[in-house]
Amino acid sequence: MNNRLGESRAAYREVQERHQDLQRIEQTIAELAQLFNDMAILVEEQGEQVKAIEVATQNVQVDTEAGCVLPRYLSHAIRLTSFLTASNIQKKPKRLQCRRGRSGGFASSSCSLSSLSSWW
């Protein structure tokens, strides 16, 4: 009987130790669940901020690309405007005048360019 009492006490201690182990595991799982809930709340709260940052980043990218392209187009437009303005100032429209005549029995023709400014 003594032996049975000792075995039952050993079994009881083992059951108590397992019970304590299970309680620690249960406590750890509860802490982990709370941690996941806290993380979910933080992700949800910061999700709006992340979306706003993404939108701002996309806007900056679009503005930067437009800022890089626009000066090229403006530069071409300025050069073209300068060229056209300089061409109009320096060159007046010309017309071709041809004359026919006889010189020493040979038929001859000569052409010359004259300004169209007389037409205007």
DAURVEN-V135149 format. One record per pair of residues at least 24 apart in sequence whose C-alpha atoms are under 10 Angstrom apart, sorted by the first residue. I is the first residue (numbers start at 1). J is the second residue. Records with the same first field share a line. If there is no record, write none. Layout:
I = J + J
//
This chain:
91 = 115
92 = 116 + 117
93 = 117 + 119
95 = 119
//
